[in-house]
Amino acid sequence: MNKEDTVDDLKPYPLEGIRVVDYGVFHAGPGASSILGELGAEVIKVENGRGDPERFWTETGGVDFSMPDGGSLMFEVSNRNKKGIYLDIKTNKGMRLFRRLIKRADVFVTNLRKSTKINLGIDYATISKINPMIIYAGVSGFGPEGPESDAGAFDPMGQARSGMMFMSGSEEPVLLNLAVLDQTTAIALSQAVMTALFYRERKGVGQEIHASLLGTAIWFQYTNLMMNGLMSIDQISSRRSLNSPLRNCFRCKDGEWVVGTHHDERHWGLLCEVTGQPELRDDPRFSNEAVRSAHCAELIRIFDRVFETRTRAEWLELFKAHGLMFSPVQKIHEVFSDPQALENGYIVDFNHRALGRKKIPGYPIHFSQVKAGTRTMAPGLGEHTHTVMKEIGLSEEEIAELKKEGVIK
């Protein structure tokens, strides 16, 4: 338990009272409503048929991420903090109930294709007539306009189209796993929703907002694209032999890695001293940045041999003592025991109903007066249908009849 748990328990959530209806699949759209749920919004996920296809996505890259009940861990990620209802909106009764949900909602989130939304009657033109004050948050692959505005897309396609797969400077495309762009798009959309809610509060109008995988991927690479657009600089290479020892990764004696992040010439002499190589400082091949660049590969080979003489912990202690900015290059599992991440609540304890007490990512922003974070894991298919139907005014008899007809489950 984190030391501030007791204090945080007394704080409210900033989006308490905000209602979100989510009719989306996979992550880029549903991930945004999960973030709103972390901030306290009531999120109702609507599913029909077999449910969100992400429920059945349990393997990629040879990795099995199925849950004990056979469901998908990715579905848990995308749908935390939600109530789940089964509602067949293709039926007249189902659509009438859906409209009742929309009338009482502040936000509607969907990432279905443009044509699908029109066919289902859940496009903005239709939804805004039911609730003019609603914030309608849509997600697409490539944007709301243009010849591919109705095309389907997944995370890797957005990474590929935007140049993101070459962001590391590799000569071959590298996919950033898993759902990195989906999550970035979810973050961008959640920010846009809160901006639109703020504008509605000030001006009294609802509106449609839209995010796309392509647009977010381009925005995510703002610096790289600015460098190329303004100065025709292509992707900066991550090859170690092309980068200064001041800004590079090194493998240590224990096989672990560290990375340095200095840009200032004044740190060159200090790095030479601390690593026990004072003679390199005045070596004519390495005495300034310009000549070091010409002999970079040779210099990295020298430092590689030196870094193999101490463990990662020993190097980090030494660098810290001398004010050099080096960091451990951690593997994913190491993050869960990182004392800095734990102290700040970036990693928190969570009691999962199927897996028991586990550590999960926390909400990354600190508020002084409110709290945020994961409250519940993803719902089962239709888990909260009965509760939500009661909330919108249906009687037990009406609910029973709708279940018998297959409109709800």
C-alpha positions as CSV (number, residue, x, y, z in Angstrom):
1,M,0.0,0.0,0.0
2,N,1.3,3.5,-0.9
3,K,1.9,5.9,2.0
4,E,-0.7,8.4,0.6
5,D,-3.5,5.9,0.1
6,T,-5.3,7.1,3.2
7,V,-5.1,10.7,2.3
8,D,-6.1,10.0,-1.3
9,D,-9.2,8.0,-0.2
10,L,-10.7,11.3,1.1
11,K,-10.2,13.1,-2.2
12,P,-12.9,13.3,-4.9
13,Y,-12.3,12.4,-8.5
14,P,-12.3,15.4,-10.9
15,L,-14.8,14.0,-13.4
16,E,-17.3,12.7,-10.9
17,G,-20.8,13.3,-12.4
18,I,-19.6,13.0,-16.0
19,R,-21.3,10.2,-17.9
20,V,-19.7,8.5,-20.9
21,V,-21.3,6.1,-23.3
22,D,-18.7,3.9,-25.1
23,Y,-19.6,2.1,-28.3
24,G,-16.1,1.1,-29.5
25,V,-13.8,-1.8,-30.1
26,F,-10.2,-2.6,-29.4
27,H,-8.1,0.2,-27.8
28,A,-7.8,3.6,-29.5
29,G,-11.4,4.6,-28.7
30,P,-12.2,2.5,-25.6
31,G,-8.8,3.3,-24.1
32,A,-9.8,7.0,-24.0
33,S,-12.9,6.3,-22.1
34,S,-10.9,4.2,-19.6
35,I,-8.7,7.2,-19.0
36,L,-11.8,9.3,-18.3
37,G,-12.9,6.5,-15.9
38,E,-9.6,6.9,-14.1
39,L,-10.5,10.5,-13.6
40,G,-13.9,9.5,-12.1
41,A,-16.3,9.6,-15.0
42,E,-19.1,7.0,-15.1
43,V,-18.4,4.9,-18.3
44,I,-20.9,2.6,-19.8
45,K,-19.6,0.2,-22.4
46,V,-22.2,-1.0,-24.9
47,E,-21.7,-4.3,-26.6
48,N,-23.8,-6.7,-28.7
49,G,-23.3,-9.9,-30.7
50,R,-20.2,-11.7,-29.4
51,G,-19.0,-8.5,-27.9
52,D,-15.9,-6.4,-28.5
53,P,-13.6,-8.5,-30.7
54,E,-10.8,-7.6,-28.4
55,R,-12.3,-10.0,-25.8
56,F,-10.9,-12.8,-28.0
57,W,-7.5,-11.4,-28.9
58,T,-5.2,-13.5,-26.7
59,E,-1.9,-13.9,-28.6
60,T,0.6,-11.9,-30.6
61,G,4.3,-12.3,-31.4
62,G,4.2,-15.8,-29.8
63,V,3.0,-14.4,-26.5
64,D,-0.1,-15.7,-24.9
65,F,-2.0,-13.0,-22.8
66,S,-5.2,-14.9,-22.2
67,M,-6.8,-14.5,-18.8
68,P,-7.7,-17.4,-16.5
69,D,-11.3,-17.3,-17.8
70,G,-10.0,-17.4,-21.4
71,G,-10.5,-13.7,-22.0
72,S,-7.9,-11.2,-23.1
73,L,-5.6,-9.1,-21.0
74,M,-5.8,-6.4,-23.7
75,F,-9.5,-6.2,-23.1
76,E,-8.8,-5.6,-19.4
77,V,-6.4,-2.8,-20.4
78,S,-8.8,-1.1,-22.8
79,N,-12.0,-1.4,-20.6
80,R,-11.0,-0.8,-17.0
81,N,-13.2,1.5,-15.0
82,K,-16.4,0.7,-17.0
83,K,-19.8,-0.7,-16.5
84,G,-20.6,-3.2,-19.2
85,I,-24.0,-3.7,-20.8
86,Y,-25.3,-5.9,-23.6
87,L,-27.7,-4.0,-25.9
88,D,-28.6,-4.9,-29.4
89,I,-29.0,-1.4,-31.0
90,K,-30.0,-3.0,-34.3
91,T,-33.4,-3.7,-32.9
92,N,-36.0,-0.9,-32.5
93,K,-36.3,-1.5,-28.8
94,G,-32.5,-1.6,-28.4
95,M,-32.1,1.7,-30.2
96,R,-34.8,3.3,-28.1
97,L,-32.9,2.3,-25.0
98,F,-29.6,3.4,-26.5
99,R,-31.1,6.9,-27.1
100,R,-32.2,7.0,-23.5
101,L,-28.6,6.4,-22.5
102,I,-27.4,9.1,-24.9
103,K,-29.9,11.7,-23.6
104,R,-28.3,11.4,-20.1
105,A,-24.7,11.2,-21.3
106,D,-22.1,14.0,-21.4
107,V,-19.7,12.1,-23.8
108,F,-20.1,9.5,-26.5
109,V,-17.0,7.6,-27.6
110,T,-16.7,5.4,-30.7
111,N,-14.1,4.3,-33.1
112,L,-16.2,2.5,-35.7
113,R,-15.9,3.4,-39.4
114,K,-17.8,6.4,-40.7
115,S,-20.1,4.3,-42.9
116,T,-20.8,1.9,-40.0
117,K,-21.8,4.7,-37.7
118,I,-24.2,6.1,-40.3
119,N,-25.7,2.6,-41.0
120,L,-26.2,2.1,-37.2
121,G,-27.6,5.6,-36.7
122,I,-24.9,6.6,-34.2
123,D,-23.2,9.2,-36.4
124,Y,-22.8,12.8,-35.0
125,A,-25.6,14.2,-37.0
126,T,-28.0,11.7,-35.5
127,I,-26.6,11.7,-31.9
128,S,-26.5,15.5,-31.7
129,K,-30.2,15.6,-32.4
130,I,-30.9,13.4,-29.4
131,N,-28.5,15.3,-27.2
132,P,-27.2,18.6,-28.6
133,M,-24.9,19.2,-25.6
134,I,-23.1,15.9,-26.0
135,I,-19.3,15.7,-26.7
136,Y,-19.1,13.2,-29.5
137,A,-15.6,11.7,-29.6
138,G,-14.7,9.8,-32.7
139,V,-11.5,7.9,-33.7
140,S,-10.4,6.7,-37.1
141,G,-7.3,5.3,-38.8
142,F,-6.5,8.2,-41.0
143,G,-8.7,11.2,-40.2
144,P,-12.3,12.4,-40.8
145,E,-11.6,13.8,-44.3
146,G,-9.9,12.5,-47.5
147,P,-10.2,9.3,-49.6
148,E,-9.3,7.0,-46.7
149,S,-11.6,8.6,-44.1
150,D,-13.7,5.4,-44.0
151,A,-10.8,3.0,-44.1
152,G,-10.2,0.6,-41.2
153,A,-6.8,0.6,-39.4
154,F,-4.9,-0.8,-36.5
155,D,-2.0,0.5,-34.5
156,P,0.8,-0.9,-36.8
157,M,-0.8,0.8,-39.9
158,G,-0.7,4.2,-38.2
159,Q,2.9,3.6,-37.2
160,A,3.8,2.6,-40.7
161,R,2.0,5.4,-42.5
162,S,3.4,8.1,-40.3
163,G,7.1,7.2,-40.5
164,M,7.0,6.1,-36.9
165,M,8.5,2.7,-37.6
166,F,11.7,4.4,-38.6
167,M,11.8,6.7,-35.6
168,S,14.6,4.7,-34.0
169,G,16.8,5.4,-37.0
170,S,17.1,1.7,-37.9
171,E,17.5,0.8,-41.6
172,E,14.6,-1.6,-41.2
173,P,11.1,-0.7,-39.9
174,V,10.7,-1.4,-36.1
175,L,7.2,-1.8,-34.7
176,L,6.8,-0.4,-31.1
177,N,4.8,-3.0,-29.2
178,L,2.2,-3.3,-27.8
179,A,-0.6,-0.8,-28.7
180,V,1.8,2.1,-28.2
181,L,0.1,4.3,-30.8
182,D,-3.3,3.1,-29.7
183,Q,-2.6,4.3,-26.2
184,T,-1.1,7.6,-27.4
185,T,-4.3,8.2,-29.5
186,A,-6.4,7.3,-26.4
187,I,-4.4,9.9,-24.4
188,A,-4.9,12.5,-27.1
189,L,-8.6,11.9,-27.4
190,S,-9.1,12.0,-23.6
191,Q,-7.4,15.4,-23.5
192,A,-9.6,16.6,-26.3
193,V,-12.7,15.4,-24.5
194,M,-11.8,17.3,-21.4
195,T,-11.1,20.4,-23.5
196,A,-14.5,20.1,-25.1
197,L,-16.1,19.6,-21.7
198,F,-14.4,22.8,-20.5
199,Y,-15.5,24.7,-23.5
200,R,-19.1,23.5,-23.0
201,E,-18.9,24.6,-19.4
202,R,-17.9,28.1,-20.6
203,K,-19.9,28.5,-23.8
204,G,-22.8,26.1,-23.4
205,V,-22.3,24.1,-26.6
206,G,-21.6,20.5,-27.4
207,Q,-19.5,19.4,-30.3
208,E,-17.9,16.6,-32.3
209,I,-14.2,16.0,-31.8
210,H,-12.0,13.5,-33.8
211,A,-8.7,11.8,-33.3
212,S,-6.9,9.4,-35.7
213,L,-4.0,7.0,-35.5
214,L,-2.2,8.8,-38.3
215,G,-2.7,12.3,-36.8
216,T,-1.6,11.2,-33.3
217,A,1.5,9.4,-34.7
218,I,2.5,12.5,-36.6
219,W,2.0,14.7,-33.5
220,F,3.9,12.2,-31.4
221,Q,6.9,12.7,-33.7
222,Y,6.6,16.5,-33.6
223,T,10.3,17.1,-33.2
224,N,11.4,14.6,-35.9
225,L,8.9,16.0,-38.4
226,M,9.9,19.6,-37.6
227,M,13.5,18.8,-38.2
228,N,12.7,17.2,-41.5
229,G,10.1,19.8,-42.6
230,L,12.2,22.8,-41.8
231,M,15.8,21.5,-42.3
232,S,15.4,18.3,-44.3
233,I,17.0,16.3,-41.5
234,D,16.1,12.7,-41.8
235,Q,15.6,10.3,-38.8
236,I,18.5,10.5,-36.3
237,S,20.3,7.2,-36.1
238,S,20.3,5.1,-32.9
239,R,23.4,3.2,-34.0
240,R,25.8,3.4,-31.1
241,S,28.8,3.8,-33.3
242,L,27.4,7.0,-34.7
243,N,26.6,8.6,-31.3
244,S,28.8,10.4,-28.8
245,P,29.8,8.5,-25.6
246,L,28.1,11.4,-23.8
247,R,24.7,10.3,-25.3
248,N,24.9,6.5,-25.7
249,C,24.1,3.1,-24.2
250,F,26.8,0.8,-22.7
251,R,26.6,-2.8,-21.5
252,C,28.1,-3.3,-18.0
253,K,30.0,-6.2,-16.4
254,D,26.8,-7.9,-15.3
255,G,25.2,-7.7,-18.7
256,E,22.9,-4.8,-17.8
257,W,22.8,-1.5,-19.7
258,V,23.1,2.2,-18.8
259,V,22.4,5.3,-21.0
260,G,24.1,8.7,-20.8
261,T,22.2,11.8,-21.9
262,H,24.7,14.7,-21.9
263,H,24.9,17.2,-24.8
264,D,27.4,19.7,-23.3
265,E,31.0,19.7,-24.2
266,R,32.0,20.6,-20.7
267,H,31.0,17.0,-19.6
268,W,33.5,15.3,-21.9
269,G,36.5,15.8,-19.6
270,L,34.5,14.7,-16.5
271,L,33.3,11.6,-18.3
272,C,36.9,10.7,-19.2
273,E,38.1,11.3,-15.6
274,V,35.3,9.3,-13.9
275,T,35.7,6.3,-16.2
276,G,39.5,6.3,-15.5
277,Q,40.6,7.5,-19.0
278,P,41.9,11.1,-18.4
279,E,44.3,10.7,-21.4
280,L,41.3,10.6,-23.8
281,R,40.4,14.2,-22.9
282,D,43.5,15.7,-24.7
283,D,43.9,13.0,-27.3
284,P,43.9,14.8,-30.7
285,R,41.4,12.3,-32.1
286,F,38.9,13.1,-29.3
287,S,39.7,16.5,-27.9
288,N,36.5,18.2,-29.2
289,E,33.1,17.3,-30.6
290,A,34.0,17.7,-34.2
291,V,37.0,15.4,-34.2
292,R,35.3,12.9,-31.9
293,S,32.5,12.6,-34.5
294,A,35.0,11.5,-37.1
295,H,36.4,8.9,-34.8
296,C,33.1,7.9,-33.1
297,A,33.2,4.2,-33.8
298,E,36.7,3.8,-32.4
299,L,35.8,5.8,-29.3
300,I,32.8,3.7,-28.6
301,R,34.9,0.5,-28.8
302,I,37.2,2.0,-26.1
303,F,34.3,2.9,-23.8
304,D,32.7,-0.5,-24.4
305,R,35.8,-2.2,-22.9
306,V,35.8,0.2,-19.9
307,F,32.1,-0.3,-19.1
308,E,32.7,-4.0,-18.9
309,T,34.9,-3.5,-15.8
310,R,32.0,-2.6,-13.4
311,T,28.4,-3.6,-12.8
312,R,25.5,-1.3,-13.7
313,A,24.9,-0.5,-10.0
314,E,28.6,0.4,-9.5
315,W,28.7,2.7,-12.6
316,L,25.4,4.4,-11.6
317,E,26.7,5.1,-8.1
318,L,29.9,6.5,-9.5
319,F,28.2,8.7,-12.0
320,K,25.7,10.0,-9.4
321,A,28.6,11.0,-7.1
322,H,30.1,13.1,-9.8
323,G,26.9,14.7,-11.2
324,L,26.9,12.8,-14.5
325,M,23.4,12.1,-15.9
326,F,23.2,8.3,-16.5
327,S,20.2,6.0,-16.1
328,P,19.7,2.3,-15.9
329,V,18.2,0.9,-19.1
330,Q,15.5,-1.3,-17.5
331,K,13.5,-4.2,-18.8
332,I,9.8,-4.1,-18.4
333,H,9.7,-6.3,-15.4
334,E,12.2,-4.2,-13.5
335,V,9.9,-1.1,-13.7
336,F,7.6,-2.8,-11.2
337,S,10.3,-2.7,-8.5
338,D,11.7,0.7,-9.4
339,P,11.7,2.7,-6.1
340,Q,11.1,6.0,-7.8
341,A,8.1,4.7,-9.7
342,L,6.7,3.1,-6.5
343,E,7.2,6.2,-4.4
344,N,5.4,8.4,-6.9
345,G,2.5,6.1,-7.5
346,Y,3.4,5.4,-11.1
347,I,3.2,1.7,-10.2
348,V,0.4,0.8,-7.7
349,D,-1.1,-2.2,-6.1
350,F,-4.4,-3.5,-7.4
351,N,-6.6,-6.3,-6.2
352,H,-7.7,-8.1,-9.4
353,R,-10.7,-10.4,-9.0
354,A,-9.2,-13.2,-11.0
355,L,-5.4,-12.8,-10.5
356,G,-5.3,-11.5,-6.9
357,R,-3.1,-8.6,-5.7
358,K,-0.9,-7.3,-8.6
359,K,1.0,-4.2,-9.5
360,I,-0.3,-2.1,-12.4
361,P,0.5,1.3,-13.9
362,G,-0.9,4.2,-11.9
363,Y,-2.3,7.5,-13.2
364,P,0.8,9.6,-14.0
365,I,-0.4,13.0,-12.9
366,H,-0.4,14.3,-9.3
367,F,-3.3,16.5,-8.2
368,S,-3.3,18.3,-4.9
369,Q,-7.0,18.4,-4.4
370,V,-8.4,15.4,-6.4
371,K,-7.4,11.8,-7.1
372,A,-7.2,9.6,-10.2
373,G,-6.5,5.9,-11.0
374,T,-7.8,2.5,-11.9
375,R,-10.9,1.6,-9.9
376,T,-12.2,-1.6,-11.5
377,M,-11.0,-4.0,-14.1
378,A,-13.0,-4.6,-17.3
379,P,-16.6,-5.9,-17.1
380,G,-17.9,-9.2,-18.3
381,L,-20.1,-9.1,-21.3
382,G,-23.4,-7.5,-20.1
383,E,-22.3,-7.6,-16.5
384,H,-24.0,-4.4,-15.5
385,T,-27.0,-4.5,-18.0
386,H,-29.6,-5.0,-15.2
387,T,-28.2,-2.2,-13.1
388,V,-28.0,0.3,-15.9
389,M,-31.5,-0.5,-17.2
390,K,-32.8,0.1,-13.7
391,E,-31.0,3.4,-13.6
392,I,-32.7,4.6,-16.8
393,G,-36.1,3.7,-15.4
394,L,-37.0,0.2,-16.6
395,S,-39.0,-2.0,-14.3
396,E,-38.1,-5.6,-13.5
397,E,-40.9,-6.8,-15.8
398,E,-39.6,-4.8,-18.7
399,I,-36.1,-6.0,-18.1
400,A,-37.2,-9.6,-18.0
401,E,-39.2,-9.2,-21.3
402,L,-36.2,-7.5,-23.1
403,K,-33.9,-10.3,-21.9
404,K,-36.4,-12.9,-23.3
405,E,-36.4,-11.1,-26.6
406,G,-32.6,-10.9,-26.8
407,V,-32.5,-7.1,-26.8
408,I,-30.4,-7.1,-23.6
409,K,-28.4,-9.8,-21.8
